[in-house]
Amino acid sequence: GIAVVARLADIPAKLDRISVYLPPAVTLKLLPEIAAKGCDECWLNPGAESPEVLAEAGRLGLNVIQACSIVDVGESPAGL
């Protein structure tokens, strides 16, 4: 199976990329945890962003990328 964790803080490794596929209301609540964990890139996939999410991510100093992370790694979401 695939290992899962309850919180980002439970992941011992440094994260290069955190990819978010959640509704904006949930994403907004998750942003402080993302900022506390730290990452090089915080990908907000289509549907995860909102003006409030983007404002809070900016306030927290996150390097936000608004795009589909699946497409970025050369895959098609339709093929998954």
mmCIF file of the N, C-alpha and C atoms, coordinates in Angstrom:
data_MODEL
# 
_entry.id   MODEL 
# 
loop_
_atom_site.group_PDB 
_atom_site.id 
_atom_site.type_symbol 
_atom_site.label_atom_id 
_atom_site.label_alt_id 
_atom_site.label_comp_id 
_atom_site.label_asym_id 
_atom_site.label_entity_id 
_atom_site.label_seq_id 
_atom_site.pdbx_PDB_ins_code 
_atom_site.Cartn_x 
_atom_site.Cartn_y 
_atom_site.Cartn_z 
_atom_site.occupancy 
_atom_site.B_iso_or_equiv 
_atom_site.pdbx_formal_charge 
_atom_site.auth_seq_id 
_atom_site.auth_comp_id 
_atom_site.auth_asym_id 
_atom_site.auth_atom_id 
_atom_site.pdbx_PDB_model_num 
ATOM 1   N N  . GLY A 1 1  ? 0.804   -1.177 0.000   1.00 0.00 ? 1  GLY A N  1 
ATOM 2   C CA . GLY A 1 1  ? 0.000   0.000  0.000   1.00 0.00 ? 1  GLY A CA 1 
ATOM 3   C C  . GLY A 1 1  ? 0.855   1.252  0.000   1.00 0.00 ? 1  GLY A C  1 
ATOM 4   N N  . ILE A 1 2  ? 0.206   2.342  -0.011  1.00 0.00 ? 2  ILE A N  1 
ATOM 5   C CA . ILE A 1 2  ? 0.847   3.650  -0.007  1.00 0.00 ? 2  ILE A CA 1 
ATOM 6   C C  . ILE A 1 2  ? 0.829   4.189  1.416   1.00 0.00 ? 2  ILE A C  1 
ATOM 7   N N  . ALA A 1 3  ? 1.982   4.638  1.880   1.00 0.00 ? 3  ALA A N  1 
ATOM 8   C CA . ALA A 1 3  ? 2.070   5.213  3.227   1.00 0.00 ? 3  ALA A CA 1 
ATOM 9   C C  . ALA A 1 3  ? 1.332   6.549  3.270   1.00 0.00 ? 3  ALA A C  1 
ATOM 10  N N  . VAL A 1 4  ? 0.651   6.796  4.374   1.00 0.00 ? 4  VAL A N  1 
ATOM 11  C CA . VAL A 1 4  ? -0.038  8.069  4.585   1.00 0.00 ? 4  VAL A CA 1 
ATOM 12  C C  . VAL A 1 4  ? 0.334   8.617  5.954   1.00 0.00 ? 4  VAL A C  1 
ATOM 13  N N  . VAL A 1 5  ? 0.176   9.912  6.113   1.00 0.00 ? 5  VAL A N  1 
ATOM 14  C CA . VAL A 1 5  ? 0.415   10.571 7.398   1.00 0.00 ? 5  VAL A CA 1 
ATOM 15  C C  . VAL A 1 5  ? -0.781  11.461 7.715   1.00 0.00 ? 5  VAL A C  1 
ATOM 16  N N  . ALA A 1 6  ? -0.961  11.764 8.979   1.00 0.00 ? 6  ALA A N  1 
ATOM 17  C CA . ALA A 1 6  ? -2.082  12.606 9.397   1.00 0.00 ? 6  ALA A CA 1 
ATOM 18  C C  . ALA A 1 6  ? -1.798  14.089 9.182   1.00 0.00 ? 6  ALA A C  1 
ATOM 19  N N  . ARG A 1 7  ? -0.523  14.451 9.282   1.00 0.00 ? 7  ARG A N  1 
ATOM 20  C CA . ARG A 1 7  ? -0.138  15.862 9.157   1.00 0.00 ? 7  ARG A CA 1 
ATOM 21  C C  . ARG A 1 7  ? 1.156   15.953 8.353   1.00 0.00 ? 7  ARG A C  1 
ATOM 22  N N  . LEU A 1 8  ? 1.330   17.069 7.681   1.00 0.00 ? 8  LEU A N  1 
ATOM 23  C CA . LEU A 1 8  ? 2.580   17.277 6.941   1.00 0.00 ? 8  LEU A CA 1 
ATOM 24  C C  . LEU A 1 8  ? 3.785   17.216 7.866   1.00 0.00 ? 8  LEU A C  1 
ATOM 25  N N  . ALA A 1 9  ? 3.626   17.677 9.081   1.00 0.00 ? 9  ALA A N  1 
ATOM 26  C CA . ALA A 1 9  ? 4.735   17.683 10.041  1.00 0.00 ? 9  ALA A CA 1 
ATOM 27  C C  . ALA A 1 9  ? 5.226   16.271 10.347  1.00 0.00 ? 9  ALA A C  1 
ATOM 28  N N  . ASP A 1 10 ? 4.395   15.266 10.081  1.00 0.00 ? 10 ASP A N  1 
ATOM 29  C CA . ASP A 1 10 ? 4.786   13.877 10.330  1.00 0.00 ? 10 ASP A CA 1 
ATOM 30  C C  . ASP A 1 10 ? 5.730   13.324 9.265   1.00 0.00 ? 10 ASP A C  1 
ATOM 31  N N  . ILE A 1 11 ? 5.936   14.067 8.200   1.00 0.00 ? 11 ILE A N  1 
ATOM 32  C CA . ILE A 1 11 ? 6.861   13.645 7.144   1.00 0.00 ? 11 ILE A CA 1 
ATOM 33  C C  . ILE A 1 11 ? 8.248   14.134 7.536   1.00 0.00 ? 11 ILE A C  1 
ATOM 34  N N  . PRO A 1 12 ? 9.198   13.224 7.745   1.00 0.00 ? 12 PRO A N  1 
ATOM 35  C CA . PRO A 1 12 ? 10.511  13.651 8.235   1.00 0.00 ? 12 PRO A CA 1 
ATOM 36  C C  . PRO A 1 12 ? 11.360  14.369 7.187   1.00 0.00 ? 12 PRO A C  1 
ATOM 37  N N  . ALA A 1 13 ? 11.137  14.089 5.931   1.00 0.00 ? 13 ALA A N  1 
ATOM 38  C CA . ALA A 1 13 ? 11.983  14.643 4.873   1.00 0.00 ? 13 ALA A CA 1 
ATOM 39  C C  . ALA A 1 13 ? 11.589  16.072 4.516   1.00 0.00 ? 13 ALA A C  1 
ATOM 40  N N  . LYS A 1 14 ? 12.542  16.786 3.936   1.00 0.00 ? 14 LYS A N  1 
ATOM 41  C CA . LYS A 1 14 ? 12.253  18.094 3.350   1.00 0.00 ? 14 LYS A CA 1 
ATOM 42  C C  . LYS A 1 14 ? 11.415  17.856 2.100   1.00 0.00 ? 14 LYS A C  1 
ATOM 43  N N  . LEU A 1 15 ? 10.430  18.696 1.883   1.00 0.00 ? 15 LEU A N  1 
ATOM 44  C CA . LEU A 1 15 ? 9.570   18.549 0.715   1.00 0.00 ? 15 LEU A CA 1 
ATOM 45  C C  . LEU A 1 15 ? 9.922   19.608 -0.327  1.00 0.00 ? 15 LEU A C  1 
ATOM 46  N N  . ASP A 1 16 ? 10.154  19.156 -1.543  1.00 0.00 ? 16 ASP A N  1 
ATOM 47  C CA . ASP A 1 16 ? 10.412  20.094 -2.628  1.00 0.00 ? 16 ASP A CA 1 
ATOM 48  C C  . ASP A 1 16 ? 9.113   20.714 -3.112  1.00 0.00 ? 16 ASP A C  1 
ATOM 49  N N  . ARG A 1 17 ? 8.071   19.900 -3.167  1.00 0.00 ? 17 ARG A N  1 
ATOM 50  C CA . ARG A 1 17 ? 6.799   20.336 -3.739  1.00 0.00 ? 17 ARG A CA 1 
ATOM 51  C C  . ARG A 1 17 ? 5.657   19.772 -2.905  1.00 0.00 ? 17 ARG A C  1 
ATOM 52  N N  . ILE A 1 18 ? 4.705   20.641 -2.610  1.00 0.00 ? 18 ILE A N  1 
ATOM 53  C CA . ILE A 1 18 ? 3.448   20.197 -2.013  1.00 0.00 ? 18 ILE A CA 1 
ATOM 54  C C  . ILE A 1 18 ? 2.369   20.534 -3.023  1.00 0.00 ? 18 ILE A C  1 
ATOM 55  N N  . SER A 1 19 ? 1.602   19.538 -3.417  1.00 0.00 ? 19 SER A N  1 
ATOM 56  C CA . SER A 1 19 ? 0.578   19.695 -4.438  1.00 0.00 ? 19 SER A CA 1 
ATOM 57  C C  . SER A 1 19 ? -0.790  19.563 -3.783  1.00 0.00 ? 19 SER A C  1 
ATOM 58  N N  . VAL A 1 20 ? -1.622  20.581 -3.947  1.00 0.00 ? 20 VAL A N  1 
ATOM 59  C CA . VAL A 1 20 ? -2.915  20.637 -3.262  1.00 0.00 ? 20 VAL A CA 1 
ATOM 60  C C  . VAL A 1 20 ? -4.057  20.440 -4.258  1.00 0.00 ? 20 VAL A C  1 
ATOM 61  N N  . TYR A 1 21 ? -4.867  19.433 -3.992  1.00 0.00 ? 21 TYR A N  1 
ATOM 62  C CA . TYR A 1 21 ? -6.087  19.147 -4.756  1.00 0.00 ? 21 TYR A CA 1 
ATOM 63  C C  . TYR A 1 21 ? -7.258  19.137 -3.777  1.00 0.00 ? 21 TYR A C  1 
ATOM 64  N N  . LEU A 1 22 ? -7.555  20.268 -3.197  1.00 0.00 ? 22 LEU A N  1 
ATOM 65  C CA . LEU A 1 22 ? -8.625  20.390 -2.207  1.00 0.00 ? 22 LEU A CA 1 
ATOM 66  C C  . LEU A 1 22 ? -9.460  21.620 -2.519  1.00 0.00 ? 22 LEU A C  1 
ATOM 67  N N  . PRO A 1 23 ? -10.705 21.675 -2.055  1.00 0.00 ? 23 PRO A N  1 
ATOM 68  C CA . PRO A 1 23 ? -11.511 22.874 -2.246  1.00 0.00 ? 23 PRO A CA 1 
ATOM 69  C C  . PRO A 1 23 ? -10.871 24.065 -1.520  1.00 0.00 ? 23 PRO A C  1 
ATOM 70  N N  . PRO A 1 24 ? -11.115 25.283 -2.005  1.00 0.00 ? 24 PRO A N  1 
ATOM 71  C CA . PRO A 1 24 ? -10.491 26.458 -1.403  1.00 0.00 ? 24 PRO A CA 1 
ATOM 72  C C  . PRO A 1 24 ? -10.681 26.583 0.110   1.00 0.00 ? 24 PRO A C  1 
ATOM 73  N N  . ALA A 1 25 ? -11.848 26.258 0.632   1.00 0.00 ? 25 ALA A N  1 
ATOM 74  C CA . ALA A 1 25 ? -12.076 26.388 2.079   1.00 0.00 ? 25 ALA A CA 1 
ATOM 75  C C  . ALA A 1 25 ? -11.153 25.467 2.867   1.00 0.00 ? 25 ALA A C  1 
ATOM 76  N N  . VAL A 1 26 ? -10.905 24.274 2.355   1.00 0.00 ? 26 VAL A N  1 
ATOM 77  C CA . VAL A 1 26 ? -10.006 23.328 3.018   1.00 0.00 ? 26 VAL A CA 1 
ATOM 78  C C  . VAL A 1 26 ? -8.555  23.758 2.808   1.00 0.00 ? 26 VAL A C  1 
ATOM 79  N N  . THR A 1 27 ? -8.237  24.193 1.598   1.00 0.00 ? 27 THR A N  1 
ATOM 80  C CA . THR A 1 27 ? -6.885  24.674 1.290   1.00 0.00 ? 27 THR A CA 1 
ATOM 81  C C  . THR A 1 27 ? -6.502  25.810 2.224   1.00 0.00 ? 27 THR A C  1 
ATOM 82  N N  . LEU A 1 28 ? -7.410  26.736 2.444   1.00 0.00 ? 28 LEU A N  1 
ATOM 83  C CA . LEU A 1 28 ? -7.142  27.881 3.316   1.00 0.00 ? 28 LEU A CA 1 
ATOM 84  C C  . LEU A 1 28 ? -6.752  27.422 4.717   1.00 0.00 ? 28 LEU A C  1 
ATOM 85  N N  . LYS A 1 29 ? -7.430  26.411 5.229   1.00 0.00 ? 29 LYS A N  1 
ATOM 86  C CA . LYS A 1 29 ? -7.111  25.887 6.562   1.00 0.00 ? 29 LYS A CA 1 
ATOM 87  C C  . LYS A 1 29 ? -5.778  25.141 6.588   1.00 0.00 ? 29 LYS A C  1 
ATOM 88  N N  . LEU A 1 30 ? -5.365  24.595 5.455   1.00 0.00 ? 30 LEU A N  1 
ATOM 89  C CA . LEU A 1 30 ? -4.130  23.823 5.367   1.00 0.00 ? 30 LEU A CA 1 
ATOM 90  C C  . LEU A 1 30 ? -2.887  24.698 5.189   1.00 0.00 ? 30 LEU A C  1 
ATOM 91  N N  . LEU A 1 31 ? -3.052  25.916 4.694   1.00 0.00 ? 31 LEU A N  1 
ATOM 92  C CA . LEU A 1 31 ? -1.897  26.764 4.385   1.00 0.00 ? 31 LEU A CA 1 
ATOM 93  C C  . LEU A 1 31 ? -0.936  26.980 5.553   1.00 0.00 ? 31 LEU A C  1 
ATOM 94  N N  . PRO A 1 32 ? -1.402  27.221 6.782   1.00 0.00 ? 32 PRO A N  1 
ATOM 95  C CA . PRO A 1 32 ? -0.436  27.372 7.878   1.00 0.00 ? 32 PRO A CA 1 
ATOM 96  C C  . PRO A 1 32 ? 0.414   26.119 8.092   1.00 0.00 ? 32 PRO A C  1 
ATOM 97  N N  . GLU A 1 33 ? -0.176  24.949 7.907   1.00 0.00 ? 33 GLU A N  1 
ATOM 98  C CA . GLU A 1 33 ? 0.577   23.703 8.045   1.00 0.00 ? 33 GLU A CA 1 
ATOM 99  C C  . GLU A 1 33 ? 1.611   23.571 6.924   1.00 0.00 ? 33 GLU A C  1 
ATOM 100 N N  . ILE A 1 34 ? 1.234   23.975 5.718   1.00 0.00 ? 34 ILE A N  1 
ATOM 101 C CA . ILE A 1 34 ? 2.177   23.957 4.596   1.00 0.00 ? 34 ILE A CA 1 
ATOM 102 C C  . ILE A 1 34 ? 3.333   24.906 4.880   1.00 0.00 ? 34 ILE A C  1 
ATOM 103 N N  . ALA A 1 35 ? 3.021   26.105 5.355   1.00 0.00 ? 35 ALA A N  1 
ATOM 104 C CA . ALA A 1 35 ? 4.067   27.087 5.655   1.00 0.00 ? 35 ALA A CA 1 
ATOM 105 C C  . ALA A 1 35 ? 4.983   26.597 6.770   1.00 0.00 ? 35 ALA A C  1 
ATOM 106 N N  . ALA A 1 36 ? 4.414   25.955 7.784   1.00 0.00 ? 36 ALA A N  1 
ATOM 107 C CA . ALA A 1 36 ? 5.220   25.455 8.903   1.00 0.00 ? 36 ALA A CA 1 
ATOM 108 C C  . ALA A 1 36 ? 6.151   24.336 8.450   1.00 0.00 ? 36 ALA A C  1 
ATOM 109 N N  . LYS A 1 37 ? 5.671   23.469 7.561   1.00 0.00 ? 37 LYS A N  1 
ATOM 110 C CA . LYS A 1 37 ? 6.503   22.375 7.050   1.00 0.00 ? 37 LYS A CA 1 
ATOM 111 C C  . LYS A 1 37 ? 7.584   22.916 6.129   1.00 0.00 ? 37 LYS A C  1 
ATOM 112 N N  . GLY A 1 38 ? 7.191   23.863 5.300   1.00 0.00 ? 38 GLY A N  1 
ATOM 113 C CA . GLY A 1 38 ? 8.120   24.419 4.327   1.00 0.00 ? 38 GLY A CA 1 
ATOM 114 C C  . GLY A 1 38 ? 8.208   23.556 3.083   1.00 0.00 ? 38 GLY A C  1 
ATOM 115 N N  . CYS A 1 39 ? 8.394   24.210 1.958   1.00 0.00 ? 39 CYS A N  1 
ATOM 116 C CA . CYS A 1 39 ? 8.566   23.527 0.680   1.00 0.00 ? 39 CYS A CA 1 
ATOM 117 C C  . CYS A 1 39 ? 9.094   24.546 -0.317  1.00 0.00 ? 39 CYS A C  1 
ATOM 118 N N  . ASP A 1 40 ? 9.702   24.041 -1.375  1.00 0.00 ? 40 ASP A N  1 
ATOM 119 C CA . ASP A 1 40 ? 10.186  24.941 -2.416  1.00 0.00 ? 40 ASP A CA 1 
ATOM 120 C C  . ASP A 1 40 ? 9.035   25.485 -3.248  1.00 0.00 ? 40 ASP A C  1 
ATOM 121 N N  . GLU A 1 41 ? 8.038   24.644 -3.515  1.00 0.00 ? 41 GLU A N  1 
ATOM 122 C CA . GLU A 1 41 ? 6.899   25.028 -4.344  1.00 0.00 ? 41 GLU A CA 1 
ATOM 123 C C  . GLU A 1 41 ? 5.603   24.504 -3.730  1.00 0.00 ? 41 GLU A C  1 
ATOM 124 N N  . CYS A 1 42 ? 4.609   25.364 -3.701  1.00 0.00 ? 42 CYS A N  1 
ATOM 125 C CA . CYS A 1 42 ? 3.266   24.969 -3.269  1.00 0.00 ? 42 CYS A CA 1 
ATOM 126 C C  . CYS A 1 42 ? 2.356   25.065 -4.489  1.00 0.00 ? 42 CYS A C  1 
ATOM 127 N N  . TRP A 1 43 ? 2.009   23.915 -5.036  1.00 0.00 ? 43 TRP A N  1 
ATOM 128 C CA . TRP A 1 43 ? 1.184   23.869 -6.239  1.00 0.00 ? 43 TRP A CA 1 
ATOM 129 C C  . TRP A 1 43 ? -0.289  23.873 -5.851  1.00 0.00 ? 43 TRP A C  1 
ATOM 130 N N  . LEU A 1 44 ? -1.006  24.880 -6.328  1.00 0.00 ? 44 LEU A N  1 
ATOM 131 C CA . LEU A 1 44 ? -2.449  24.951 -6.147  1.00 0.00 ? 44 LEU A CA 1 
ATOM 132 C C  . LEU A 1 44 ? -3.067  24.542 -7.474  1.00 0.00 ? 44 LEU A C  1 
ATOM 133 N N  . ASN A 1 45 ? -3.577  23.341 -7.508  1.00 0.00 ? 45 ASN A N  1 
ATOM 134 C CA . ASN A 1 45 ? -4.149  22.799 -8.726  1.00 0.00 ? 45 ASN A CA 1 
ATOM 135 C C  . ASN A 1 45 ? -5.508  23.425 -9.004  1.00 0.00 ? 45 ASN A C  1 
ATOM 136 N N  . PRO A 1 46 ? -5.983  23.346 -10.254 1.00 0.00 ? 46 PRO A N  1 
ATOM 137 C CA . PRO A 1 46 ? -7.261  23.965 -10.595 1.00 0.00 ? 46 PRO A CA 1 
ATOM 138 C C  . PRO A 1 46 ? -8.366  23.570 -9.617  1.00 0.00 ? 46 PRO A C  1 
ATOM 139 N N  . GLY A 1 47 ? -9.036  24.579 -9.092  1.00 0.00 ? 47 GLY A N  1 
ATOM 140 C CA . GLY A 1 47 ? -10.106 24.368 -8.126  1.00 0.00 ? 47 GLY A CA 1 
ATOM 141 C C  . GLY A 1 47 ? -9.679  24.507 -6.683  1.00 0.00 ? 47 GLY A C  1 
ATOM 142 N N  . ALA A 1 48 ? -8.374  24.542 -6.421  1.00 0.00 ? 48 ALA A N  1 
ATOM 143 C CA . ALA A 1 48 ? -7.878  24.679 -5.046  1.00 0.00 ? 48 ALA A CA 1 
ATOM 144 C C  . ALA A 1 48 ? -7.668  26.134 -4.662  1.00 0.00 ? 48 ALA A C  1 
ATOM 145 N N  . GLU A 1 49 ? -7.634  27.012 -5.649  1.00 0.00 ? 49 GLU A N  1 
ATOM 146 C CA . GLU A 1 49 ? -7.315  28.402 -5.390  1.00 0.00 ? 49 GLU A CA 1 
ATOM 147 C C  . GLU A 1 49 ? -8.574  29.264 -5.255  1.00 0.00 ? 49 GLU A C  1 
ATOM 148 N N  . SER A 1 50 ? -8.391  30.387 -4.613  1.00 0.00 ? 50 SER A N  1 
ATOM 149 C CA . SER A 1 50 ? -9.405  31.429 -4.511  1.00 0.00 ? 50 SER A CA 1 
ATOM 150 C C  . SER A 1 50 ? -8.649  32.704 -4.165  1.00 0.00 ? 50 SER A C  1 
ATOM 151 N N  . PRO A 1 51 ? -9.271  33.865 -4.291  1.00 0.00 ? 51 PRO A N  1 
ATOM 152 C CA . PRO A 1 51 ? -8.571  35.093 -3.894  1.00 0.00 ? 51 PRO A CA 1 
ATOM 153 C C  . PRO A 1 51 ? -8.089  35.045 -2.443  1.00 0.00 ? 51 PRO A C  1 
ATOM 154 N N  . GLU A 1 52 ? -8.893  34.465 -1.556  1.00 0.00 ? 52 GLU A N  1 
ATOM 155 C CA . GLU A 1 52 ? -8.505  34.373 -0.145  1.00 0.00 ? 52 GLU A CA 1 
ATOM 156 C C  . GLU A 1 52 ? -7.314  33.435 0.042   1.00 0.00 ? 52 GLU A C  1 
ATOM 157 N N  . VAL A 1 53 ? -7.324  32.316 -0.655  1.00 0.00 ? 53 VAL A N  1 
ATOM 158 C CA . VAL A 1 53 ? -6.211  31.359 -0.577  1.00 0.00 ? 53 VAL A CA 1 
ATOM 159 C C  . VAL A 1 53 ? -4.932  32.014 -1.072  1.00 0.00 ? 53 VAL A C  1 
ATOM 160 N N  . LEU A 1 54 ? -4.998  32.696 -2.196  1.00 0.00 ? 54 LEU A N  1 
ATOM 161 C CA . LEU A 1 54 ? -3.806  33.332 -2.757  1.00 0.00 ? 54 LEU A CA 1 
ATOM 162 C C  . LEU A 1 54 ? -3.280  34.430 -1.845  1.00 0.00 ? 54 LEU A C  1 
ATOM 163 N N  . ALA A 1 55 ? -4.180  35.202 -1.250  1.00 0.00 ? 55 ALA A N  1 
ATOM 164 C CA . ALA A 1 55 ? -3.754  36.265 -0.335  1.00 0.00 ? 55 ALA A CA 1 
ATOM 165 C C  . ALA A 1 55 ? -3.066  35.678 0.895   1.00 0.00 ? 55 ALA A C  1 
ATOM 166 N N  . GLU A 1 56 ? -3.636  34.635 1.468   1.00 0.00 ? 56 GLU A N  1 
ATOM 167 C CA . GLU A 1 56 ? -3.049  34.019 2.662   1.00 0.00 ? 56 GLU A CA 1 
ATOM 168 C C  . GLU A 1 56 ? -1.724  33.336 2.333   1.00 0.00 ? 56 GLU A C  1 
ATOM 169 N N  . ALA A 1 57 ? -1.655  32.672 1.196   1.00 0.00 ? 57 ALA A N  1 
ATOM 170 C CA . ALA A 1 57 ? -0.399  32.035 0.782   1.00 0.00 ? 57 ALA A CA 1 
ATOM 171 C C  . ALA A 1 57 ? 0.694   33.086 0.617   1.00 0.00 ? 57 ALA A C  1 
ATOM 172 N N  . GLY A 1 58 ? 0.346   34.215 0.044   1.00 0.00 ? 58 GLY A N  1 
ATOM 173 C CA . GLY A 1 58 ? 1.310   35.302 -0.091  1.00 0.00 ? 58 GLY A CA 1 
ATOM 174 C C  . GLY A 1 58 ? 1.743   35.840 1.257   1.00 0.00 ? 58 GLY A C  1 
ATOM 175 N N  . ARG A 1 59 ? 0.795   36.003 2.163   1.00 0.00 ? 59 ARG A N  1 
ATOM 176 C CA . ARG A 1 59 ? 1.110   36.496 3.502   1.00 0.00 ? 59 ARG A CA 1 
ATOM 177 C C  . ARG A 1 59 ? 2.051   35.540 4.226   1.00 0.00 ? 59 ARG A C  1 
ATOM 178 N N  . LEU A 1 60 ? 1.888   34.245 3.975   1.00 0.00 ? 60 LEU A N  1 
ATOM 179 C CA . LEU A 1 60 ? 2.724   33.231 4.616   1.00 0.00 ? 60 LEU A CA 1 
ATOM 180 C C  . LEU A 1 60 ? 4.067   33.034 3.904   1.00 0.00 ? 60 LEU A C  1 
ATOM 181 N N  . GLY A 1 61 ? 4.245   33.707 2.778   1.00 0.00 ? 61 GLY A N  1 
ATOM 182 C CA . GLY A 1 61 ? 5.515   33.628 2.058   1.00 0.00 ? 61 GLY A CA 1 
ATOM 183 C C  . GLY A 1 61 ? 5.700   32.370 1.232   1.00 0.00 ? 61 GLY A C  1 
ATOM 184 N N  . LEU A 1 62 ? 4.607   31.724 0.871   1.00 0.00 ? 62 LEU A N  1 
ATOM 185 C CA . LEU A 1 62 ? 4.706   30.497 0.077   1.00 0.00 ? 62 LEU A CA 1 
ATOM 186 C C  . LEU A 1 62 ? 4.971   30.818 -1.393  1.00 0.00 ? 62 LEU A C  1 
ATOM 187 N N  . ASN A 1 63 ? 5.779   29.998 -2.029  1.00 0.00 ? 63 ASN A N  1 
ATOM 188 C CA . ASN A 1 63 ? 6.040   30.104 -3.462  1.00 0.00 ? 63 ASN A CA 1 
ATOM 189 C C  . ASN A 1 63 ? 4.944   29.322 -4.180  1.00 0.00 ? 63 ASN A C  1 
ATOM 190 N N  . VAL A 1 64 ? 3.875   30.016 -4.543  1.00 0.00 ? 64 VAL A N  1 
ATOM 191 C CA . VAL A 1 64 ? 2.691   29.373 -5.115  1.00 0.00 ? 64 VAL A CA 1 
ATOM 192 C C  . VAL A 1 64 ? 2.813   29.268 -6.629  1.00 0.00 ? 64 VAL A C  1 
ATOM 193 N N  . ILE A 1 65 ? 2.448   28.111 -7.127  1.00 0.00 ? 65 ILE A N  1 
ATOM 194 C CA . ILE A 1 65 ? 2.340   27.883 -8.562  1.00 0.00 ? 65 ILE A CA 1 
ATOM 195 C C  . ILE A 1 65 ? 0.909   27.435 -8.814  1.00 0.00 ? 65 ILE A C  1 
ATOM 196 N N  . GLN A 1 66 ? 0.206   28.179 -9.657  1.00 0.00 ? 66 GLN A N  1 
ATOM 197 C CA . GLN A 1 66 ? -1.176  27.844 -9.989  1.00 0.00 ? 66 GLN A CA 1 
ATOM 198 C C  . GLN A 1 66 ? -1.186  27.098 -11.316 1.00 0.00 ? 66 GLN A C  1 
ATOM 199 N N  . ALA A 1 67 ? -1.203  25.800 -11.252 1.00 0.00 ? 67 ALA A N  1 
ATOM 200 C CA . ALA A 1 67 ? -1.206  24.960 -12.449 1.00 0.00 ? 67 ALA A CA 1 
ATOM 201 C C  . ALA A 1 67 ? -1.461  23.523 -12.015 1.00 0.00 ? 67 ALA A C  1 
ATOM 202 N N  . CYS A 1 68 ? -1.657  22.667 -12.993 1.00 0.00 ? 68 CYS A N  1 
ATOM 203 C CA . CYS A 1 68 ? -1.881  21.251 -12.707 1.00 0.00 ? 68 CYS A CA 1 
ATOM 204 C C  . CYS A 1 68 ? -0.539  20.548 -12.550 1.00 0.00 ? 68 CYS A C  1 
ATOM 205 N N  . SER A 1 69 ? -0.282  20.046 -11.370 1.00 0.00 ? 69 SER A N  1 
ATOM 206 C CA . SER A 1 69 ? 0.997   19.382 -11.106 1.00 0.00 ? 69 SER A CA 1 
ATOM 207 C C  . SER A 1 69 ? 1.112   18.048 -11.837 1.00 0.00 ? 69 SER A C  1 
ATOM 208 N N  . ILE A 1 70 ? 0.003   17.432 -12.174 1.00 0.00 ? 70 ILE A N  1 
ATOM 209 C CA . ILE A 1 70 ? 0.041   16.183 -12.937 1.00 0.00 ? 70 ILE A CA 1 
ATOM 210 C C  . ILE A 1 70 ? 0.564   16.457 -14.347 1.00 0.00 ? 70 ILE A C  1 
ATOM 211 N N  . VAL A 1 71 ? 0.050   17.496 -14.969 1.00 0.00 ? 71 VAL A N  1 
ATOM 212 C CA . VAL A 1 71 ? 0.511   17.885 -16.304 1.00 0.00 ? 71 VAL A CA 1 
ATOM 213 C C  . VAL A 1 71 ? 1.981   18.284 -16.249 1.00 0.00 ? 71 VAL A C  1 
ATOM 214 N N  . ASP A 1 72 ? 2.379   18.962 -15.181 1.00 0.00 ? 72 ASP A N  1 
ATOM 215 C CA . ASP A 1 72 ? 3.768   19.412 -15.052 1.00 0.00 ? 72 ASP A CA 1 
ATOM 216 C C  . ASP A 1 72 ? 4.762   18.258 -15.065 1.00 0.00 ? 72 ASP A C  1 
ATOM 217 N N  . VAL A 1 73 ? 4.370   17.110 -14.545 1.00 0.00 ? 73 VAL A N  1 
ATOM 218 C CA . VAL A 1 73 ? 5.288   15.962 -14.547 1.00 0.00 ? 73 VAL A CA 1 
ATOM 219 C C  . VAL A 1 73 ? 5.119   15.095 -15.797 1.00 0.00 ? 73 VAL A C  1 
ATOM 220 N N  . GLY A 1 74 ? 4.380   15.609 -16.780 1.00 0.00 ? 74 GLY A N  1 
ATOM 221 C CA . GLY A 1 74 ? 4.286   14.938 -18.067 1.00 0.00 ? 74 GLY A CA 1 
ATOM 222 C C  . GLY A 1 74 ? 3.202   13.894 -18.197 1.00 0.00 ? 74 GLY A C  1 
ATOM 223 N N  . GLU A 1 75 ? 2.249   13.914 -17.293 1.00 0.00 ? 75 GLU A N  1 
ATOM 224 C CA . GLU A 1 75 ? 1.145   12.954 -17.349 1.00 0.00 ? 75 GLU A CA 1 
ATOM 225 C C  . GLU A 1 75 ? -0.147  13.667 -17.737 1.00 0.00 ? 75 GLU A C  1 
ATOM 226 N N  . SER A 1 76 ? -1.140  12.898 -18.091 1.00 0.00 ? 76 SER A N  1 
ATOM 227 C CA . SER A 1 76 ? -2.463  13.426 -18.381 1.00 0.00 ? 76 SER A CA 1 
ATOM 228 C C  . SER A 1 76 ? -3.399  13.035 -17.247 1.00 0.00 ? 76 SER A C  1 
ATOM 229 N N  . PRO A 1 77 ? -4.096  14.011 -16.645 1.00 0.00 ? 77 PRO A N  1 
ATOM 230 C CA . PRO A 1 77 ? -5.045  13.660 -15.584 1.00 0.00 ? 77 PRO A CA 1 
ATOM 231 C C  . PRO A 1 77 ? -6.089  12.642 -16.054 1.00 0.00 ? 77 PRO A C  1 
ATOM 232 N N  . ALA A 1 78 ? -6.431  12.679 -17.326 1.00 0.00 ? 78 ALA A N  1 
ATOM 233 C CA . ALA A 1 78 ? -7.429  11.752 -17.858 1.00 0.00 ? 78 ALA A CA 1 
ATOM 234 C C  . ALA A 1 78 ? -6.930  10.313 -17.839 1.00 0.00 ? 78 ALA A C  1 
ATOM 235 N N  . GLY A 1 79 ? -5.612  10.147 -17.840 1.00 0.00 ? 79 GLY A N  1 
ATOM 236 C CA . GLY A 1 79 ? -5.049  8.806  -17.859 1.00 0.00 ? 79 GLY A CA 1 
ATOM 237 C C  . GLY A 1 79 ? -4.894  8.175  -16.495 1.00 0.00 ? 79 GLY A C  1 
ATOM 238 N N  . LEU A 1 80 ? -5.230  8.911  -15.465 1.00 0.00 ? 80 LEU A N  1 
ATOM 239 C CA . LEU A 1 80 ? -5.060  8.376  -14.107 1.00 0.00 ? 80 LEU A CA 1 
ATOM 240 C C  . LEU A 1 80 ? -6.315  7.704  -13.605 1.00 0.00 ? 80 LEU A C  1 
# 
